[in-house]
């Protein structure tokens, strides 16, 4: 809020949070990162952002996974395949459709297949 006093502006701020908007960012050189990679990966997994520098120039950023990213590697690989155009996601999922779950374990299906082939 601005209020003019004697020809000058006096700045008055109300309900201001104390510096919690700025998140600390670490920076690390390539050589140190190589030697302590697991330590910096743990920091990133805990939510920190680490800037990777090479000769005082930022070349990469190491941080926690983005919101919505699947926790499993297979989910990330599928998302990458969709981005590259190798796979096409379904356009719609029918309302009330059953969840995608295996009908039977793979070993049981293979055993039944082997039994059917044995009858020939």
ZAPAMAR-404433 format. One record per residue: residue number from 1; residue in three letters; x, y negated, z negated of N, C-alpha, C, O in turn. Coordinates in pm, whole numbers, always signed. Atoms other than C-alpha are relative to their C-alpha. Layout:
residues N
<r num="NUM" residuo="ALA" n_u="X" n_v="Y" n_w="Z" ca_u="X" ca_v="Y" ca_w="Z" c_u="X" c_v="Y" c_w="Z" o_u="X" o_v="Y" o_w="Z"/>
...
//
This chain:
residues 120
<r num="1" residuo="UNK" n_u="+85" n_v="+117" n_w="+0" ca_u="+0" ca_v="+0" ca_w="+0" c_u="+89" c_v="-122" c_w="+0" o_u="+187" o_v="-125" o_w="-74"/>
<r num="2" residuo="UNK" n_u="-82" n_v="+120" n_w="-10" ca_u="+142" ca_v="-342" ca_w="+89" c_u="-78" c_v="-117" c_w="-55" o_u="-196" o_v="-135" o_w="-24"/>
<r num="3" residuo="UNK" n_u="+61" n_v="+120" n_w="+57" ca_u="+69" ca_v="-661" ca_w="-105" c_u="+97" c_v="-116" c_w="+21" o_u="+216" o_v="-103" o_w="-7"/>
<r num="4" residuo="UNK" n_u="-87" n_v="+113" n_w="-27" ca_u="+202" ca_v="-1000" ca_w="-9" c_u="+13" c_v="-84" c_w="-127" o_u="-87" o_v="-122" o_w="-187"/>
<r num="5" residuo="UNK" n_u="-27" n_v="+85" n_w="+116" ca_u="+367" ca_v="-1198" ca_w="-293" c_u="+98" c_v="-108" c_w="+42" o_u="+210" o_v="-78" o_w="+81"/>
<r num="6" residuo="UNK" n_u="-85" n_v="+117" n_w="-28" ca_u="+509" ca_v="-1547" ca_w="-232" c_u="+68" c_v="+11" c_w="+135" o_u="+189" o_v="-11" o_w="+146"/>
<r num="7" residuo="UNK" n_u="-56" n_v="-6" n_w="-134" ca_u="+559" ca_v="-1496" ca_w="+141" c_u="+79" c_v="+125" c_w="+30" o_u="+126" o_v="+141" o_w="+143"/>
<r num="8" residuo="UNK" n_u="-74" n_v="-124" n_w="-23" ca_u="+728" ca_v="-1158" ca_w="+99" c_u="-92" c_v="+119" c_w="-26" o_u="-193" o_v="+108" o_w="-96"/>
<r num="9" residuo="UNK" n_u="+80" n_v="-120" n_w="+21" ca_u="+592" ca_v="-809" ca_w="+109" c_u="+58" c_v="+79" c_w="-117" o_u="+179" o_v="+102" o_w="-125"/>
<r num="10" residuo="UNK" n_u="-41" n_v="-86" n_w="+111" ca_u="+605" ca_v="-603" ca_w="-207" c_u="-59" c_v="+139" c_w="+26" o_u="-180" o_v="+153" o_w="+43"/>
<r num="11" residuo="UNK" n_u="+44" n_v="-135" n_w="-31" ca_u="+586" ca_v="-229" ca_w="-146" c_u="-35" c_v="+72" c_w="-130" o_u="+46" o_v="+81" o_w="-222"/>
<r num="12" residuo="UNK" n_u="+44" n_v="-76" n_w="+116" ca_u="+387" ca_v="-32" ca_w="-397" c_u="-51" c_v="+135" c_w="+50" o_u="-139" o_v="+143" o_w="+135"/>
<r num="13" residuo="UNK" n_u="+40" n_v="-135" n_w="-41" ca_u="+351" ca_v="+340" ca_w="-360" c_u="-74" c_v="+66" c_w="-115" o_u="-31" o_v="+60" o_w="-230"/>
<r num="14" residuo="UNK" n_u="+81" n_v="-68" n_w="+100" ca_u="+87" ca_v="+535" ca_w="-542" c_u="-5" c_v="+148" c_w="+33" o_u="-10" o_v="+188" o_w="+150"/>
<r num="15" residuo="UNK" n_u="+13" n_v="-146" n_w="-14" ca_u="+70" ca_v="+910" ca_w="-598" c_u="+102" c_v="+57" c_w="+98" o_u="+65" o_v="+125" o_w="+194"/>
<r num="16" residuo="UNK" n_u="-106" n_v="-49" n_w="-87" ca_u="+404" ca_v="+989" ca_w="-437" c_u="+62" c_v="+123" c_w="-65" o_u="+96" o_v="+122" o_w="-183"/>
<r num="17" residuo="UNK" n_u="-64" n_v="-121" n_w="+50" ca_u="+546" ca_v="+1338" ca_w="-474" c_u="+150" c_v="-22" c_w="-9" o_u="+207" o_v="-101" o_w="+67"/>
<r num="18" residuo="UNK" n_u="-144" n_v="+19" n_w="+21" ca_u="+901" ca_v="+1364" ca_w="-595" c_u="+80" c_v="+94" c_w="+88" o_u="+94" o_v="+211" o_w="+52"/>
<r num="19" residuo="UNK" n_u="-95" n_v="-70" n_w="-85" ca_u="+1129" ca_v="+1484" ca_w="-313" c_u="-26" c_v="+145" c_w="+32" o_u="+65" o_v="+212" o_w="+83"/>
<r num="20" residuo="UNK" n_u="+22" n_v="-141" n_w="-27" ca_u="+964" ca_v="+1823" ca_w="-280" c_u="-29" c_v="+28" c_w="+147" o_u="-45" o_v="+144" o_w="+187"/>
<r num="21" residuo="UNK" n_u="+25" n_v="-19" n_w="-143" ca_u="+903" ca_v="+1767" ca_w="+91" c_u="+126" c_v="+42" c_w="+74" o_u="+118" o_v="+101" o_w="+182"/>
<r num="22" residuo="UNK" n_u="-126" n_v="-33" n_w="-66" ca_u="+1269" ca_v="+1812" ca_w="+176" c_u="+53" c_v="+132" c_w="-53" o_u="+74" o_v="+149" o_w="-173"/>
<r num="23" residuo="UNK" n_u="-54" n_v="-130" n_w="+39" ca_u="+1397" ca_v="+2167" ca_w="+175" c_u="+150" c_v="-1" c_w="+21" o_u="+198" o_v="-50" o_w="+124"/>
<r num="24" residuo="UNK" n_u="-145" n_v="-3" n_w="-19" ca_u="+1767" ca_v="+2221" ca_w="+119" c_u="+37" c_v="+95" c_w="+115" o_u="-19" o_v="+204" o_w="+128"/>
<r num="25" residuo="UNK" n_u="-46" n_v="-80" n_w="-113" ca_u="+1942" ca_v="+2352" ca_w="+428" c_u="+149" c_v="+23" c_w="-17" o_u="+226" o_v="-72" o_w="-34"/>
<r num="26" residuo="UNK" n_u="-143" n_v="-32" n_w="+9" ca_u="+2273" ca_v="+2532" ca_w="+407" c_u="+58" c_v="+4" c_w="+140" o_u="-12" o_v="+30" o_w="+237"/>
<r num="27" residuo="UNK" n_u="-69" n_v="-20" n_w="-126" ca_u="+2530" ca_v="+2530" ca_w="+681" c_u="+123" c_v="+86" c_w="-27" o_u="+183" o_v="+79" o_w="-134"/>
<r num="28" residuo="UNK" n_u="-113" n_v="-92" n_w="+16" ca_u="+2801" ca_v="+2788" ca_w="+736" c_u="+71" c_v="+14" c_w="+134" o_u="+7" o_v="+18" o_w="+239"/>
<r num="29" residuo="UNK" n_u="-79" n_v="-20" n_w="-120" ca_u="+3083" ca_v="+2829" ca_w="+984" c_u="-4" c_v="+146" c_w="+43" o_u="-37" o_v="+234" o_w="-36"/>
<r num="30" residuo="UNK" n_u="+5" n_v="-136" n_w="-55" ca_u="+3106" ca_v="+3135" ca_w="+1207" c_u="+89" c_v="+98" c_w="-76" o_u="+48" o_v="+211" o_w="-102"/>
<r num="31" residuo="UNK" n_u="-95" n_v="-90" n_w="+66" ca_u="+3410" ca_v="+3281" ca_w="+1030" c_u="-53" c_v="+44" c_w="-137" o_u="-46" o_v="+161" o_w="-172"/>
<r num="32" residuo="UNK" n_u="+53" n_v="-33" n_w="+133" ca_u="+3251" ca_v="+3262" ca_w="+684" c_u="-126" c_v="+84" c_w="+14" o_u="-147" o_v="+177" o_w="-63"/>
<r num="33" residuo="UNK" n_u="+121" n_v="-78" n_w="-22" ca_u="+2920" ca_v="+3391" ca_w="+819" c_u="+33" c_v="+145" c_w="+32" o_u="-33" o_v="+237" o_w="-18"/>
<r num="34" residuo="UNK" n_u="-41" n_v="-136" n_w="-35" ca_u="+3097" ca_v="+3693" ca_w="+969" c_u="+43" c_v="+78" c_w="-124" o_u="+11" o_v="+196" o_w="-137"/>
<r num="35" residuo="UNK" n_u="-51" n_v="-68" n_w="+119" ca_u="+3262" ca_v="+3774" ca_w="+636" c_u="-107" c_v="+23" c_w="-106" o_u="-96" o_v="+117" o_w="-185"/>
<r num="36" residuo="UNK" n_u="+102" n_v="-11" n_w="+104" ca_u="+2948" ca_v="+3724" ca_w="+423" c_u="-141" c_v="+8" c_w="+61" o_u="-235" o_v="-50" o_w="+7"/>
<r num="37" residuo="UNK" n_u="+126" n_v="-4" n_w="-72" ca_u="+2668" ca_v="+3807" ca_w="+666" c_u="-116" c_v="+49" c_w="-88" o_u="-223" o_v="-12" o_w="-88"/>
<r num="38" residuo="UNK" n_u="+111" n_v="-56" n_w="+79" ca_u="+2462" ca_v="+4020" ca_w="+425" c_u="-49" c_v="-101" c_w="-104" o_u="-169" o_v="-106" o_w="-132"/>
<r num="39" residuo="UNK" n_u="+40" n_v="+101" n_w="+99" ca_u="+2462" ca_v="+3739" ca_w="+166" c_u="-91" c_v="-106" c_w="+66" o_u="-193" o_v="-144" o_w="+9"/>
<r num="40" residuo="UNK" n_u="+80" n_v="+103" n_w="-67" ca_u="+2328" ca_v="+3485" ca_w="+418" c_u="-132" c_v="+57" c_w="+53" o_u="-231" o_v="-15" o_w="+60"/>
<r num="41" residuo="UNK" n_u="+125" n_v="-62" n_w="-43" ca_u="+2069" ca_v="+3731" ca_w="+552" c_u="-95" c_v="+10" c_w="-118" o_u="-215" o_v="-12" o_w="-102"/>
<r num="42" residuo="UNK" n_u="+85" n_v="-5" n_w="+120" ca_u="+1939" ca_v="+3778" ca_w="+196" c_u="-58" c_v="-138" c_w="-31" o_u="-175" o_v="-150" o_w="-67"/>
<r num="43" residuo="UNK" n_u="+50" n_v="+136" n_w="+23" ca_u="+1913" ca_v="+3399" ca_w="+156" c_u="-111" c_v="-35" c_w="+100" o_u="-211" o_v="-95" o_w="+62"/>
<r num="44" residuo="UNK" n_u="+101" n_v="+28" n_w="-102" ca_u="+1719" ca_v="+3375" ca_w="+483" c_u="-128" c_v="+79" c_w="-31" o_u="-238" o_v="+27" o_w="-16"/>
<r num="45" residuo="UNK" n_u="+117" n_v="-80" n_w="+34" ca_u="+1488" ca_v="+3658" ca_w="+375" c_u="-75" c_v="-59" c_w="-118" o_u="-197" o_v="-42" o_w="-129"/>
<r num="46" residuo="UNK" n_u="+63" n_v="+63" n_w="+115" ca_u="+1421" ca_v="+3464" ca_w="+55" c_u="-66" c_v="-133" c_w="+37" o_u="-129" o_v="-196" o_w="-48"/>
<r num="47" residuo="UNK" n_u="+69" n_v="+121" n_w="-43" ca_u="+1300" ca_v="+3167" ca_w="+261" c_u="+89" c_v="-117" c_w="+35" o_u="+39" o_v="-221" o_w="+79"/>
<r num="48" residuo="UNK" n_u="-91" n_v="+111" n_w="-33" ca_u="+1609" ca_v="+2952" ca_w="+311" c_u="+30" c_v="-4" c_w="+149" o_u="+20" o_v="+97" o_w="+219"/>
<r num="49" residuo="UNK" n_u="-45" n_v="+16" n_w="-137" ca_u="+1722" ca_v="+2814" ca_w="+645" c_u="+149" c_v="-28" c_w="-2" o_u="+195" o_v="-114" o_w="-77"/>
<r num="50" residuo="UNK" n_u="-146" n_v="+15" n_w="-6" ca_u="+2092" ca_v="+2842" ca_w="+729" c_u="+38" c_v="-44" c_w="+141" o_u="+1" o_v="+21" o_w="+239"/>
<r num="51" residuo="UNK" n_u="-48" n_v="+46" n_w="-130" ca_u="+2251" ca_v="+2643" ca_w="+1009" c_u="+138" c_v="+59" c_w="+23" o_u="+226" o_v="+46" o_w="-63"/>
<r num="52" residuo="UNK" n_u="-128" n_v="-61" n_w="-34" ca_u="+2538" ca_v="+2825" ca_w="+1179" c_u="+75" c_v="-101" c_w="+88" o_u="+24" o_v="-148" o_w="+189"/>
<r num="53" residuo="UNK" n_u="-78" n_v="+100" n_w="-73" ca_u="+2814" ca_v="+2593" ca_w="+1298" c_u="+126" c_v="+61" c_w="+61" o_u="+180" o_v="+159" o_w="+10"/>
<r num="54" residuo="UNK" n_u="-126" n_v="-36" n_w="-65" ca_u="+3108" ca_v="+2630" ca_w="+1532" c_u="+72" c_v="-131" c_w="+29" o_u="+27" o_v="-210" o_w="+113"/>
<r num="55" residuo="UNK" n_u="-76" n_v="+125" n_w="-12" ca_u="+3366" ca_v="+2351" ca_w="+1505" c_u="-89" c_v="-121" c_w="-26" o_u="-91" o_v="-216" o_w="+52"/>
<r num="56" residuo="UNK" n_u="+88" n_v="+108" n_w="+46" ca_u="+3116" ca_v="+2127" ca_w="+1321" c_u="-114" c_v="-32" c_w="+96" o_u="-165" o_v="-144" o_w="+96"/>
<r num="57" residuo="UNK" n_u="+113" n_v="+16" n_w="-90" ca_u="+2851" ca_v="+2174" ca_w="+1589" c_u="-99" c_v="+113" c_w="-28" o_u="-60" o_v="+230" o_w="-28"/>
<r num="58" residuo="UNK" n_u="+101" n_v="-101" n_w="+29" ca_u="+2525" ca_v="+2356" ca_w="+1509" c_u="-25" c_v="+82" c_w="+126" o_u="-60" o_v="+26" o_w="+231"/>
<r num="59" residuo="UNK" n_u="+18" n_v="-88" n_w="-115" ca_u="+2499" ca_v="+2658" ca_w="+1739" c_u="-115" c_v="+99" c_w="-18" o_u="-163" o_v="+156" o_w="+80"/>
<r num="60" residuo="UNK" n_u="+109" n_v="-94" n_w="+25" ca_u="+2229" ca_v="+2871" ca_w="+1572" c_u="-64" c_v="-33" c_w="-134" o_u="-11" o_v="-108" o_w="-215"/>
<r num="61" residuo="UNK" n_u="+75" n_v="+20" n_w="+124" ca_u="+1974" ca_v="+2877" ca_w="+1296" c_u="-47" c_v="+136" c_w="-49" o_u="-107" o_v="+213" o_w="+28"/>
<r num="62" residuo="UNK" n_u="+41" n_v="-126" n_w="+60" ca_u="+1911" ca_v="+3170" ca_w="+1062" c_u="-105" c_v="-32" c_w="-104" o_u="-82" o_v="-113" o_w="-194"/>
<r num="63" residuo="UNK" n_u="+108" n_v="+32" n_w="+93" ca_u="+1581" ca_v="+3168" ca_w="+877" c_u="-93" c_v="+118" c_w="-19" o_u="-75" o_v="+224" o_w="+41"/>
<r num="64" residuo="UNK" n_u="+95" n_v="-107" n_w="+26" ca_u="+1292" ca_v="+3374" ca_w="+747" c_u="-88" c_v="+24" c_w="+122" o_u="-98" o_v="-63" o_w="+209"/>
<r num="65" residuo="UNK" n_u="+89" n_v="-27" n_w="-114" ca_u="+1052" ca_v="+3541" ca_w="+991" c_u="-115" c_v="-100" c_w="+4" o_u="-159" o_v="-149" o_w="-100"/>
<r num="66" residuo="UNK" n_u="+110" n_v="+94" n_w="-16" ca_u="+780" ca_v="+3316" ca_w="+1131" c_u="-129" c_v="+61" c_w="-53" o_u="-142" o_v="+182" o_w="-65"/>
<r num="67" residuo="UNK" n_u="+132" n_v="-46" n_w="+45" ca_u="+423" ca_v="+3335" ca_w="+1000" c_u="-63" c_v="+86" c_w="+109" o_u="-53" o_v="+54" o_w="+228"/>
<r num="68" residuo="UNK" n_u="+67" n_v="-86" n_w="-95" ca_u="+228" ca_v="+3612" ca_w="+1166" c_u="+88" c_v="+107" c_w="+61" o_u="+38" o_v="+197" o_w="+129"/>
<r num="69" residuo="UNK" n_u="-90" n_v="-102" n_w="-53" ca_u="+536" ca_v="+3814" ca_w="+1257" c_u="-20" c_v="+127" c_w="-80" o_u="-24" o_v="+124" o_w="-203"/>
<r num="70" residuo="UNK" n_u="+17" n_v="-128" n_w="+67" ca_u="+486" ca_v="+4180" ca_w="+1179" c_u="+125" c_v="+36" c_w="-79" o_u="+237" o_v="+2" o_w="-40"/>
<r num="71" residuo="UNK" n_u="-113" n_v="-38" n_w="+85" ca_u="+705" ca_v="+4323" ca_w="+906" c_u="+78" c_v="+117" c_w="+59" o_u="+194" o_v="+138" o_w="+25"/>
<r num="72" residuo="UNK" n_u="-67" n_v="-117" n_w="-57" ca_u="+785" ca_v="+4635" ca_w="+1109" c_u="+68" c_v="-35" c_w="+131" o_u="+22" o_v="-121" o_w="+205"/>
<r num="73" residuo="UNK" n_u="-76" n_v="+22" n_w="-123" ca_u="+1039" ca_v="+4646" ca_w="+1390" c_u="-83" c_v="+33" c_w="+123" o_u="-74" o_v="-35" o_w="+225"/>
<r num="74" residuo="UNK" n_u="+82" n_v="-40" n_w="-114" ca_u="+792" ca_v="+4824" ca_w="+1619" c_u="-96" c_v="-112" c_w="+40" o_u="-119" o_v="-134" o_w="+159"/>
<r num="75" residuo="UNK" n_u="+90" n_v="+111" n_w="-30" ca_u="+550" ca_v="+4530" ca_w="+1590" c_u="+74" c_v="-110" c_w="+76" o_u="+21" o_v="-166" o_w="+171"/>
<r num="76" residuo="UNK" n_u="-79" n_v="+103" n_w="-66" ca_u="+825" ca_v="+4287" ca_w="+1690" c_u="+36" c_v="+42" c_w="+142" o_u="+36" o_v="-40" o_w="+234"/>
<r num="77" residuo="UNK" n_u="-34" n_v="-49" n_w="-133" ca_u="+926" ca_v="+4506" ca_w="+1983" c_u="-121" c_v="-5" c_w="+93" o_u="-107" o_v="-38" o_w="+211"/>
<r num="78" residuo="UNK" n_u="+122" n_v="+9" n_w="-82" ca_u="+566" ca_v="+4525" ca_w="+2107" c_u="-29" c_v="-144" c_w="+37" o_u="-64" o_v="-172" o_w="+152"/>
<r num="79" residuo="UNK" n_u="+24" n_v="+141" n_w="-28" ca_u="+528" ca_v="+4148" ca_w="+2078" c_u="+98" c_v="-50" c_w="+105" o_u="+61" o_v="-129" o_w="+192"/>
<r num="80" residuo="UNK" n_u="-101" n_v="+41" n_w="-99" ca_u="+851" ca_v="+4102" ca_w="+2274" c_u="-35" c_v="+56" c_w="+138" o_u="-18" o_v="-13" o_w="+239"/>
<r num="81" residuo="UNK" n_u="+38" n_v="-60" n_w="-128" ca_u="+729" ca_v="+4341" ca_w="+2545" c_u="-118" c_v="-75" c_w="+62" o_u="-125" o_v="-89" o_w="+184"/>
<r num="82" residuo="UNK" n_u="+113" n_v="+79" n_w="-52" ca_u="+405" ca_v="+4140" ca_w="+2577" c_u="+51" c_v="-133" c_w="+54" o_u="+8" o_v="-177" o_w="+161"/>
<r num="83" residuo="UNK" n_u="-55" n_v="+128" n_w="-46" ca_u="+604" ca_v="+3814" ca_w="+2603" c_u="+73" c_v="+14" c_w="+133" o_u="+66" o_v="-75" o_w="+218"/>
<r num="84" residuo="UNK" n_u="-74" n_v="-22" n_w="-124" ca_u="+821" ca_v="+3962" ca_w="+2879" c_u="-88" c_v="+49" c_w="+113" o_u="-42" o_v="+59" o_w="+227"/>
<r num="85" residuo="UNK" n_u="+93" n_v="-43" n_w="-104" ca_u="+514" ca_v="+4086" ca_w="+3067" c_u="+3" c_v="+149" c_w="+28" o_u="-59" o_v="+194" o_w="+123"/>
<r num="86" residuo="UNK" n_u="-5" n_v="-144" n_w="-20" ca_u="+594" ca_v="+4456" ca_w="+3034" c_u="-130" c_v="+66" c_w="-41" o_u="-170" o_v="+168" o_w="+17"/>
<r num="87" residuo="UNK" n_u="+127" n_v="-53" n_w="+50" ca_u="+270" ca_v="+4518" ca_w="+2844" c_u="-106" c_v="-109" c_w="+8" o_u="-75" o_v="-228" o_w="+2"/>
<r num="88" residuo="UNK" n_u="+111" n_v="+94" n_w="+2" ca_u="-70" ca_v="+4356" ca_w="+2863" c_u="-89" c_v="+36" c_w="-117" o_u="-137" o_v="+149" o_w="-126"/>
<r num="89" residuo="UNK" n_u="+86" n_v="-32" n_w="+114" ca_u="-269" ca_v="+4329" ca_w="+2541" c_u="-145" c_v="+13" c_w="+46" o_u="-181" o_v="-41" o_w="+151"/>
<r num="90" residuo="UNK" n_u="+141" n_v="-13" n_w="-37" ca_u="-638" ca_v="+4424" ca_w="+2548" c_u="-66" c_v="-137" c_w="+1" o_u="-36" o_v="-222" o_w="-83"/>
<r num="91" residuo="UNK" n_u="+68" n_v="+128" n_w="-8" ca_u="-863" ca_v="+4137" ca_w="+2652" c_u="-98" c_v="-19" c_w="-114" o_u="-111" o_v="-128" o_w="-169"/>
<r num="92" residuo="UNK" n_u="+98" n_v="+6" n_w="+108" ca_u="-1129" ca_v="+4219" ca_w="+2395" c_u="+3" c_v="+131" c_w="-77" o_u="+33" o_v="+237" o_w="-23"/>
<r num="93" residuo="UNK" n_u="+19" n_v="-120" n_w="+81" ca_u="-1177" ca_v="+4460" ca_w="+2112" c_u="-149" c_v="+6" c_w="-30" o_u="-205" o_v="-90" o_w="-84"/>
<r num="94" residuo="UNK" n_u="+144" n_v="-12" n_w="+21" ca_u="-1532" ca_v="+4588" ca_w="+2095" c_u="-34" c_v="-14" c_w="-147" o_u="+35" o_v="+39" o_w="-234"/>
<r num="95" residuo="UNK" n_u="+43" n_v="+20" n_w="+138" ca_u="-1716" ca_v="+4482" ca_w="+1785" c_u="-45" c_v="+134" c_w="-58" o_u="-122" o_v="+207" o_w="+4"/>
<r num="96" residuo="UNK" n_u="+36" n_v="-126" n_w="+65" ca_u="-1749" ca_v="+4772" ca_w="+1544" c_u="+76" c_v="+120" c_w="+53" o_u="+44" o_v="+234" o_w="+21"/>
<r num="97" residuo="UNK" n_u="-79" n_v="-111" n_w="-54" ca_u="-1491" ca_v="+4977" ca_w="+1734" c_u="+79" c_v="+65" c_w="-112" o_u="+124" o_v="-4" o_w="-204"/>
<r num="98" residuo="UNK" n_u="-77" n_v="-67" n_w="+105" ca_u="-1319" ca_v="+5240" ca_w="+1523" c_u="+147" c_v="-42" c_w="+6" o_u="+196" o_v="-77" o_w="+113"/>
<r num="99" residuo="UNK" n_u="-143" n_v="+36" n_w="-2" ca_u="-961" ca_v="+5166" ca_w="+1419" c_u="+79" c_v="+102" c_w="+79" o_u="+40" o_v="+218" o_w="+90"/>
<r num="100" residuo="UNK" n_u="-87" n_v="-90" n_w="-77" ca_u="-686" ca_v="+5314" ca_w="+1630" c_u="+81" c_v="+85" c_w="-97" o_u="+179" o_v="+38" o_w="-155"/>
<r num="101" residuo="UNK" n_u="-71" n_v="-92" n_w="+88" ca_u="-576" ca_v="+5615" ca_w="+1428" c_u="+20" c_v="+131" c_w="+74" o_u="-64" o_v="+167" o_w="+157"/>
<r num="102" residuo="UNK" n_u="-22" n_v="-128" n_w="-68" ca_u="-426" ca_v="+5944" ca_w="+1543" c_u="-111" c_v="+100" c_w="-37" o_u="-160" o_v="+102" o_w="-150"/>
<r num="103" residuo="UNK" n_u="+103" n_v="-101" n_w="+21" ca_u="-677" ca_v="+6226" ca_w="+1582" c_u="+54" c_v="+114" c_w="-84" o_u="-15" o_v="+167" o_w="-170"/>
<r num="104" residuo="UNK" n_u="-65" n_v="-109" n_w="+71" ca_u="-434" ca_v="+6487" ca_w="+1454" c_u="+150" c_v="-25" c_w="+3" o_u="+199" o_v="-102" o_w="+85"/>
<r num="105" residuo="UNK" n_u="-146" n_v="+14" n_w="-4" ca_u="-65" ca_v="+6513" ca_w="+1371" c_u="+56" c_v="+56" c_w="+130" o_u="+0" o_v="+150" o_w="+187"/>
<r num="106" residuo="UNK" n_u="-61" n_v="-42" n_w="-125" ca_u="+161" ca_v="+6555" ca_w="+1672" c_u="+34" c_v="+148" c_w="-1" o_u="+15" o_v="+217" o_w="+100"/>
<r num="107" residuo="UNK" n_u="-38" n_v="-142" n_w="+7" ca_u="+283" ca_v="+6896" ca_w="+1553" c_u="-120" c_v="+90" c_w="+24" o_u="-108" o_v="+194" o_w="+89"/>
<r num="108" residuo="UNK" n_u="+121" n_v="-80" n_w="-18" ca_u="-76" ca_v="+7026" ca_w="+1543" c_u="-45" c_v="-4" c_w="+147" o_u="-86" o_v="+98" o_w="+202"/>
<r num="109" residuo="UNK" n_u="+38" n_v="+13" n_w="-141" ca_u="-152" ca_v="+6894" ca_w="+1893" c_u="+92" c_v="+83" c_w="+88" o_u="+46" o_v="+151" o_w="+180"/>
<r num="110" residuo="UNK" n_u="-95" n_v="-78" n_w="-79" ca_u="+166" ca_v="+7050" ca_w="+2033" c_u="-21" c_v="+150" c_w="-20" o_u="-5" o_v="+228" o_w="+75"/>
<r num="111" residuo="UNK" n_u="+26" n_v="-143" n_w="+27" ca_u="+85" ca_v="+7383" ca_w="+1865" c_u="-121" c_v="+47" c_w="+79" o_u="-120" o_v="+156" o_w="+136"/>
<r num="112" residuo="UNK" n_u="+120" n_v="-37" n_w="-76" ca_u="-262" ca_v="+7386" ca_w="+2022" c_u="+30" c_v="+5" c_w="+150" o_u="-19" o_v="+94" o_w="+220"/>
<r num="113" residuo="UNK" n_u="-38" n_v="+1" n_w="-141" ca_u="-115" ca_v="+7298" ca_w="+2361" c_u="+79" c_v="+125" c_w="+35" o_u="+56" o_v="+187" o_w="+139"/>
<r num="114" residuo="UNK" n_u="-81" n_v="-119" n_w="-23" ca_u="+139" ca_v="+7580" ca_w="+2334" c_u="-89" c_v="+125" c_w="-1" o_u="-69" o_v="+217" o_w="+78"/>
<r num="115" residuo="UNK" n_u="+92" n_v="-114" n_w="+8" ca_u="-140" ca_v="+7822" ca_w="+2236" c_u="-85" c_v="+9" c_w="+127" o_u="-105" o_v="+118" o_w="+180"/>
<r num="116" residuo="UNK" n_u="+79" n_v="+0" n_w="-124" ca_u="-352" ca_v="+7717" ca_w="+2537" c_u="+84" c_v="+47" c_w="+118" o_u="+35" o_v="+120" o_w="+204"/>
<r num="117" residuo="UNK" n_u="-86" n_v="-40" n_w="-111" ca_u="-56" ca_v="+7762" ca_w="+2772" c_u="+36" c_v="+148" c_w="-8" o_u="+61" o_v="+213" o_w="+94"/>
<r num="118" residuo="UNK" n_u="-33" n_v="-142" n_w="+18" ca_u="+16" ca_v="+8105" ca_w="+2625" c_u="-107" c_v="+92" c_w="+55" o_u="-79" o_v="+207" o_w="+90"/>
<r num="119" residuo="UNK" n_u="+111" n_v="-82" n_w="-51" ca_u="-327" ca_v="+8229" ca_w="+2739" c_u="+8" c_v="+18" c_w="+150" o_u="-59" o_v="+106" o_w="+203"/>
<r num="120" residuo="UNK" n_u="-4" n_v="-5" n_w="-147" ca_u="-240" ca_v="+8177" ca_w="+3105" c_u="+79" c_v="+115" c_w="+49" o_u="+92" o_v="+133" o_w="+170"/>
//
